[in-house]
């Protein structure tokens, strides 16, 4: 798979786009990214981080036992500006949350399960 194809495949996932958004402005530890992703196991987040790193979209810096990630903004070229505009758009954020919720596997969090049943 070519570099461009790998990069496009990597950002096709809403979860990976969310990881990129988190690491776009500043370096973030893997644990912080995991906590922000809420419904994913650390192993699943780690696989997403690896895919983004392997595609050349994240840089990785090891500090002792910790792994710090930052988006390689230069790897995106003009697409980076498009991503920034999308992330700033409230409607896009709502769409992103809906996609993440739709793709969620396993039991629903209690508060969401109650809303879906019609109780609050």
C-alpha positions in Angstrom: 0.0 0.0 0.0 1.4 3.4 -1.0 1.9 6.2 1.6 -1.0 8.2 0.3 -3.3 5.2 0.4 -2.2 4.4 3.9 -2.8 7.9 5.0 -6.3 8.0 3.5 -7.2 4.7 5.0 -5.9 5.9 8.4 -8.1 9.0 8.4 -11.2 7.2 7.1 -11.9 6.2 10.7 -13.8 8.7 12.8 -11.9 7.5 15.9 -8.6 8.1 14.2 -9.7 11.5 13.1 -10.6 12.2 16.8 -7.1 11.1 17.9 -5.6 13.4 15.3 -7.7 16.3 16.5 -6.5 15.6 20.1 -2.9 15.5 19.0 -3.1 18.3 16.4 -2.1 21.3 18.6 0.1 19.7 21.2 1.9 16.5 22.1 -0.3 14.2 24.2 0.5 11.0 26.2 -1.2 7.8 25.1 -3.0 7.6 28.4 -4.6 11.1 28.0 -5.7 10.1 24.5 -7.2 6.9 25.9 -9.1 8.8 28.6 -10.5 11.2 26.0 -11.8 8.3 23.8 -14.0 7.1 26.7 -15.5 3.9 25.3 -12.4 2.3 23.9 -10.0 0.0 25.7 -6.4 1.1 25.9 -5.5 -1.7 23.5 -7.9 -0.4 20.9 -6.5 3.2 21.2 -3.0 1.8 21.0 -3.9 0.0 17.7 -5.3 3.3 16.3 -2.2 5.2 17.4 0.0 2.6 15.7 -2.0 2.8 12.4 -1.7 6.6 12.4 2.0 6.4 13.2 2.6 3.7 10.6 0.8 5.9 8.0 3.2 8.8 8.9 0.5 11.0 10.4 1.7 10.9 14.0 5.1 11.3 15.5 6.0 9.3 18.6 8.4 10.3 21.3 9.2 7.9 24.1 10.0 9.3 27.6 10.7 6.5 29.9 7.7 4.3 30.0 5.4 6.9 28.4 4.7 7.4 24.8 3.9 10.9 23.6 2.1 11.6 20.3 1.8 14.7 18.1 0.2 15.0 14.7 2.7 15.5 11.9 0.8 18.5 10.5 3.2 18.9 7.6 2.2 15.4 6.4 -1.3 16.6 5.6 -0.4 19.5 3.3 -3.6 21.4 2.3 -5.8 18.7 3.7 -4.6 19.8 7.2 -6.3 23.2 6.8 -9.5 21.4 5.8 -9.3 19.2 8.9 -8.8 22.3 11.1 -11.9 23.9 9.6 -13.9 20.8 10.1 -12.8 20.4 13.7 -13.9 24.0 14.4 -17.3 23.4 13.0 -20.0 22.6 15.6 -22.1 20.6 13.1 -19.1 18.5 12.2 -18.4 17.8 15.9 -22.0 16.6 16.3 -21.8 14.4 13.3 -18.5 12.9 14.6 -20.1 12.1 18.0 -23.0 10.4 16.2 -20.7 8.3 14.1 -18.7 7.3 17.1 -21.8 6.3 19.0 -23.2 4.4 16.0 -20.0 2.4 15.6 -19.7 1.7 19.3 -19.6 -2.0 20.2 -20.7 -3.6 23.5 -23.2 -2.3 26.0 -24.3 1.3 25.9 -23.3 3.6 28.7 -26.1 3.8 31.3 -27.1 7.4 30.5 -27.3 6.7 26.8 -29.3 3.5 27.3 -31.9 5.3 29.3 -32.2 8.1 26.7 -32.8 5.6 24.0 -35.5 3.9 25.9 -37.3 7.2 26.3 -36.5 7.9 30.0 -34.2 10.6 31.3 
